[in-house]
Amino acid sequence: MCHLCYGYSTAPGFAPFRPWYFRPESYFYYNRQYPPVDPEIFVDSVTMMQRLTQDANQFLQKVKDSQDFAEQVMKAAQKNDQGTVDDLLTGAGIQSDADIHYNPDGLRVKMTGTYEGVDCCYLTISLRW
């Protein structure tokens, strides 16, 4: 076996030379100071997300229960009538700020929840038709 094949001596009786090995006590440890946590924004974001999911559930239930409604949405999208699609989805229960996109393959609704004027959560529904 070649004693110098790996860049350091592997001859019997010699410890391999590892130039990047440091002893653990040579590491510099420091104590990080984290700010105190405030779950208020997190809890409010969850509350807003529950509202978004309720809106989404109402819309999905309307599509599931009414084939006529689903047909109206698809026809309006096929005609590229954004106003009618927006009105139909708003009438189906989407009360949150929604960004509605459609194409020949399907529909995508991105609902945004806000807390104190700042976006706090998003819910995106992607459906194929």
C-alpha positions as CSV (number, residue, x, y, z in Angstrom):
1,M,0.0,0.0,0.0
2,C,1.3,3.4,-0.9
3,H,2.1,5.3,2.3
4,L,1.7,8.7,0.7
5,C,-1.4,8.1,-1.5
6,Y,-3.8,10.1,0.7
7,G,-1.7,13.1,1.2
8,Y,-0.4,12.0,4.6
9,S,1.6,9.2,6.0
10,T,-0.3,6.0,6.6
11,A,2.7,4.0,7.5
12,P,2.4,1.7,10.5
13,G,3.1,3.4,13.8
14,F,2.4,6.9,12.4
15,A,-0.8,8.8,13.2
16,P,-2.3,10.4,10.1
17,F,-1.7,14.1,9.8
18,R,-5.0,16.1,9.7
19,P,-4.2,19.8,9.4
20,W,-7.8,21.0,10.1
21,Y,-8.5,19.2,13.3
22,F,-9.0,21.5,16.3
23,R,-9.4,20.5,19.8
24,P,-13.0,21.1,21.1
25,E,-11.8,23.4,23.9
26,S,-10.3,25.7,21.2
27,Y,-13.7,26.7,19.9
28,F,-15.1,30.1,20.9
29,Y,-18.5,29.8,22.5
30,Y,-20.7,32.7,23.3
31,N,-24.1,33.1,24.8
32,R,-26.7,34.4,22.4
33,Q,-29.2,36.8,23.7
34,Y,-32.6,36.4,22.1
35,P,-35.4,38.9,22.5
36,P,-38.4,37.9,24.5
37,V,-41.1,36.2,22.4
38,D,-44.5,37.7,22.0
39,P,-47.1,35.3,20.6
40,E,-49.8,38.0,20.0
41,I,-49.0,38.4,16.3
42,F,-48.7,34.6,15.8
43,V,-52.1,34.0,17.5
44,D,-53.7,36.8,15.4
45,S,-52.2,35.3,12.3
46,V,-53.8,32.0,13.2
47,T,-57.1,33.7,13.8
48,M,-56.9,35.3,10.4
49,M,-56.0,32.0,8.7
50,Q,-59.1,30.4,10.3
51,R,-61.2,33.1,8.5
52,L,-59.4,32.4,5.2
53,T,-60.1,28.7,5.5
54,Q,-63.7,29.3,6.3
55,D,-64.0,31.5,3.2
56,A,-62.3,28.8,1.1
57,N,-64.5,26.1,2.5
58,Q,-67.7,28.1,1.6
59,F,-66.4,28.6,-1.9
60,L,-65.4,24.9,-2.3
61,Q,-68.7,23.8,-0.9
62,K,-70.6,26.0,-3.4
63,V,-68.7,24.6,-6.3
64,K,-69.3,21.1,-5.1
65,D,-73.0,21.5,-4.5
66,S,-73.9,23.5,-7.6
67,Q,-72.8,22.3,-11.0
68,D,-74.5,25.3,-12.5
69,F,-72.3,27.7,-10.5
70,A,-69.2,25.8,-11.6
71,E,-70.3,26.1,-15.2
72,Q,-70.9,29.9,-14.8
73,V,-67.4,30.3,-13.4
74,M,-65.8,28.3,-16.2
75,K,-67.8,30.1,-18.9
76,A,-66.8,33.5,-17.6
77,A,-63.2,32.4,-17.4
78,Q,-63.3,31.1,-20.9
79,K,-64.6,34.5,-22.1
80,N,-61.8,36.2,-20.1
81,D,-64.4,38.1,-18.1
82,Q,-62.4,38.8,-14.9
83,G,-65.2,41.0,-13.4
84,T,-67.8,38.2,-13.6
85,V,-65.4,35.6,-12.2
86,D,-64.5,38.0,-9.3
87,D,-68.2,38.6,-8.6
88,L,-69.1,34.9,-8.7
89,L,-66.3,34.0,-6.3
90,T,-67.1,36.8,-4.0
91,G,-70.8,35.8,-4.0
92,A,-69.7,32.2,-3.2
93,G,-68.3,33.3,0.1
94,I,-64.8,34.7,-0.5
95,Q,-64.8,37.8,1.6
96,S,-61.0,38.1,2.1
97,D,-58.7,39.9,-0.3
98,A,-58.3,37.5,-3.1
99,D,-56.1,37.4,-6.2
100,I,-57.9,35.3,-8.8
101,H,-56.1,33.9,-11.8
102,Y,-57.4,31.4,-14.3
103,N,-56.2,29.8,-17.5
104,P,-57.4,27.0,-19.8
105,D,-56.2,24.4,-17.3
106,G,-57.8,25.7,-14.1
107,L,-58.3,28.3,-11.4
108,R,-56.0,29.7,-8.7
109,V,-57.2,31.8,-5.8
110,K,-54.7,33.4,-3.5
111,M,-56.4,34.8,-0.4
112,T,-54.4,37.2,1.8
113,G,-55.0,37.9,5.5
114,T,-53.8,41.2,7.0
115,Y,-53.1,42.1,10.6
116,E,-52.6,45.8,11.4
117,G,-52.2,46.6,7.7
118,V,-49.5,44.0,7.2
119,D,-49.9,40.8,5.3
120,C,-49.8,38.0,7.9
121,C,-50.9,34.9,6.1
122,Y,-51.8,33.5,2.7
123,L,-54.0,30.7,1.5
124,T,-53.8,29.5,-2.1
125,I,-56.4,27.3,-3.7
126,S,-55.4,25.7,-7.0
127,L,-58.1,23.8,-8.9
128,R,-58.0,22.1,-12.2
129,W,-60.8,22.0,-14.8
